[in-house]
Amino acid sequence: MIDLIELESKLKHQIKDEKPFVLYSLQGSSEVKMLLQKDSKQDEIRDFSESGFAFVSFDRKKQLLISRSNSEEASFEIDADSVSNNTSYRKDDAQTSAKANFEKIVAKAIAEIENGEFGKVVLSRKETQNIDGSKFFEIYLRVLKTYPNGYCYCFYHPESGIWIGATPEKLLKVSGNSFTTMALAGTQKIENSAAELTWETKEQEEQAFVTDFILRGIENAVDDLKISRPYTAQAGTIAHIKTDISGVLKEVGDVEYLVKVLHPTPAVCGMPKDKATHFISNNEGYSREFYSGFLGELNMPNKKGELQTDFYVNLRCMQVEQEQAQIFVGCGITKDSNPEKEYYETVNKSQTMKKILI
């Protein structure tokens, strides 16, 4: 069993020396993988032929890479019972109400959808919590314990700072010539785990947008396409509608093409992509940075020795600073959206990260 105190000290020295690092666990696994960069060199992805851990912003202007060849690589198991349930990392609640402002932007989006400007747009906001940022490693351990079925990560880079998340959404996985992705949309808070969830028309439409977008984008690059029926998938106390998509790539390893086609999906941007992105940049009023970007292994060897790329959309995340955590949340807007309901959807989503800080 790894000495967590010693590891925490090592991570703090990495930050002091401005050396990037990442810890991450695959969905449903208790194993944590780790890359600790050996120097302060700031690598970036050029053409997706590199090998390492990728961390890419929503607008793709920052494509950070922790190179496997220049890093100490290790993995270890975390005993969930050893992680404290009682420590509070949150200080005073620094959040001021953004309800009226967010509802105003949502109403504007609905009006433009009704006027035919676009079919869907995903709007986001961020909440600020006062915390003790020096406890970032303990916060990450709490994320691992609380969301064992998420893709849980803690990433540091001088260009990004510290980001921690537990995302449920895969962007793509490429292993050899096999390709898988998923369409995930619609959100409900789970009040009773035994109750069967019912999805409204707006939520089903939102999920169909995402599925259709992906299928149109990849149809010329993939053979033997397989598509599951939409089903309910749970991520913590939140549920979504999910469709699994897989196939065989015509050109082996063409990760750059797939990224260009898939990112950003309608689940984080909207449709048509260009018009939705334009509305976001002109109305959200802040930079998403790495929220709703993507992250994960790029051309890393799997257990079979094959090079594998495994990217996830960066949702359910926070940026940890010295005295604050920035928590990012969003929701999909269609013609059937209700501004107040959409605001409370973001409030529900914010609890995924907030409950870690209590």
N, C-alpha and C positions, 0 to 999 in steps of 0.2 A: 504494500500500500504506500502510495506517495506521501511524503511529508508536506501537508498543505501549507503550513507556516513557512517552510523553506521555499516552497513554490511561490507563495505570495511575495516574499522578499525578493525573489529573483525577478518577478514581473515588475515590481516597483523600480528595480535597478534598470530594467529594460527601458522603462519610461524616462527615468532620469537621464539615461544615455541616448535617448531618442532612437531606440532600436525597435522597429515594429515587431509585433507578435500577434498570434491568434490562438485561441482555444475554442474548440467546437466539438459538438457531439451530434452524431447522426440520429435521425428520428427513431425513437424506440430503443436506443442503445445507451448503456451506462458507461461506455467507453468514451473518454475525452481525448481527442487528438490535439496536438500542439506543435506549432512552428514558432521558434524564437530566432529572429534574424540575428546574425552574428555581428553586423555593423549597422551604421545609421544610413546606409545608402537607400535612396528612395526610388524603388523600381516602379515602373508602370507597364501596363499591358499594351503591346503594340499591335499584334495581329492574332492573339489568342492561340499562338503556338507555344507559348511559354508554359512552364510547369510551376505550380505553387498554389497559393490561396489568393483569390481575387476578391476585391471589394470595390464596387462600381457605383457611382452616384446615379440618381434618377436621370439626369440630363447627359450622362456618360462623359461629361467633361473631365471627371476624375476617375481613372481606371487604375486603382492601386493594386500592387502585387507584392506579396511576401514570397520571394523565390525559394523554392525547395532546395536548390543547389547552394544557397547562401544562408541556410538556417539549420539550427539544431532541431531535430525532429524526434518526437516522443509521443507516447500514448499511455493512458493510465485509467484506472477505474475509480469512480467516486462512490463511496458508501453514503447513500442518501440519509441514513440514520445519524450520520456524523454531522450533518448540516443543521445549524441552529434554526429553530422555529420562532425564536423570541426576540432576536435582535431587530431594533428599529433603525433604519438608515435615513428615514425621512425626518426633517425638522419641521419648521412652519410650512404650511401650505401656501406657496407663493402664487397660486393660480388666481387670476382675476377673471371674472366671467367674460367669455368671448361669445356668448350665446347669440346676442343680437347681430353681431358682425357676421358670424358664420351663417346664420339664417338668411341674412341679406344677400350673401354671395350665392347661397343655394337657390333662393328665389330668382335671382338673375339668371342662373344657369337653366332653371326650368323654363323661364320665358324664352331663352334662346333655343332650347330644344323644341319648344312648341312652335317657334318660328322657322324650324328646319335647319338651324345652323349646324347641329350635330345630333347624334342619337343618344349619347351618354357621355358624362364627364365624371371623373372621380376627384372630389375635393377633399382637402386635408387641412389640418391645423395642428398646432403643438401646444402642449401644456407644460408649465414649468413647476418643478418641485424643488424646494430647498433640501439638500441632502449633504451628507459627509462623503464627498467623492473619493476620499482615500480608502473607503471600504468597497471599492469596485469589485474586488475578487470575491468578497463575501456575498455581494449582490449577485454575481454570476453563479455562485454555488446555489443560491436560493432559486435562481431561474432554472437551473438543472433539476433541482428537486421538485419544483412546482410544475414544470412542463416537460416531463420525460418523453412525451411524444412529439415535441417540437424540435426544430433544428436550432439548437441553443449555442450561441457563440459569444465570445468576448474578443473584440478586435481593437488593437491600438496601432496607430500610425501617426507620425508628426503632422501629416496632412489632414487627418480626420479626427484626431483625439481618440477617446475611448467610446466605443459603441457596444451595447449589450442587447441581445434580442433572443426571441424564441419564435421563429416564424413557422407557420404551417404550410406555406405555399412553395412548391417546387417550380422553378422556371423551366429547367430542362436537365436531363441526364443523358449523357452520351458515353457508351462503353463499346468499343469496337465500332461496329456499324449499327448497333441497336440504339434506339432513341425513345425516350419517354418524356412526357410532360403532363400537365393537368390544367384544367380550367376550374377556378375556384372563385365563387362570388356569392352574394347574398349573406346576410348576417342575422343571427338571432342569439339572444342571451338565453342560456339553458337554466330554467328555474327548477325544473323537475326532470331528473335524468330518466325517469321511468315513462314520462309522457312522450307521445309521438308528435314530432314537430310538423306543423303545416306551413307551407311556403306561399306567400302572396304572389300575385301576378307580377308585381314590380320586381321582386327578388328572382323569380324564374326568368323574367326577361333579361335581367342583369347577367345571370349566369349563361344564358343562351348567347348573349353578345360576345362573351369571352370565348366560349367554345367555337362559335362561327369564325371569329377573328383568327384563332389559332389554326383551324383547319384550312382556311383560305391561304394563310401564310406558308404553310409547310407542304401543301399538296403536291407541289412540283419537285420537292426535295426528298420525299419519303415514299417508299413502297410498303405494301402490306400493312396499311393503316388500320388500327383497331381503336374503337371508341366505345367506352362503357356508357351505360345509362346514367343520368344524373342521380346522385344519392347524397344523403346527409352525412357530413363528416364533422367530427367534433375536435375542437382545439381548446383545451381547458374548459372554461365555462361558456365558450362561444361556439356556435355551430354555423356551418356554411354548406352551400350546395357544391358538389364536386363531380367532375367528369374526368376519367383517366383516358389518356391518349398515348398510343405507342405505335412504333413502326420501324422500318429498316431504312437507313439512310442510303441514298444513291451514291453520294460521295462520302467516303469514310472520314470521320473526324472534322467535318466542316462546321466547327463551333462558331466561328465568326459570322457565318451566314445565318445560322439559327438565332444567335443573339440579336442580330439586326432585324430579323423577322418578328421575333417574339417580344422583345423589350422596346418600349413598355407595353404590356398587355392592357386590354380594356379594364382589367381588374384594378389597375393603379393609375390609368390615364383616361381612357374613354375611346369613343369612336365617332367619326374618323379620327385617327391618331393625331394628325397635324392640327386639326381644328380644336380638338380637346386640349392638346398641349398648349396651344396659343391662349385659350381661355384660362388655363391654369396659371400660366406665367403672368397674365395681365390682371388676375383677380385674387389669387391666394394671398399675396402680400408678404410672402416670406420665401426663403430658399429651403426646399426639401432636403438638400444635401444628399445623404446616402439613404434616407428613408424612401422606400419604394424603388430603390435601385436593386442591385442583386449582388450576391456573394456566394463563395464556395470554392470547392476544389477545381482546379484547372489542370487537366492533363496529369493527374496524379495516379500512381499505380494502385489498382485494387487488389483484392486477395488472390485473384487469378493471375496477377502480373500484367494485366492489360491497363493501358492508360485510360483514365476515366475522368470525365468532367461532370460535376454535380453542383448545379447552381440553384439557389433559392432566392425568392423575392424577399427583400428586406422589410418585412412587416413586423408588427408587435415589437417595437424596438425603442431604445432610448440612447441619447448621447449623454455620457456622464462627464460632468465638469467638476472642478474643485468643490464648488458649493451648490451646484444645481444639477438636476437631471432634466433634459428636454425629452418629453414623451410625445411621439408622433402618432397621429390617428387620422383615418380618412374614411370616406364612404362613397358609394356609387350613386350618382344622380341620374334619374330618367324622368320622363314626362309625368310619371305617377308618383314622384317623390313628394314628401311633405317636409318643409324646411325644419320645423320643430322636431319631428321624428328623426330626421337625419342627424340633427345635433345630438340628440340623446343616443343615437347609435354610436357616435364617436365617443360619448361619455362612457358607454358600456365597454367599448374597445379599450379605452384608456385604463380600465381596471386590470387588464392583463399585466401591465407593467407596474401600475400603482400598488397592487397587492404585494408585490415583491418588496416594496420600500416600507411597508407598514411594520 
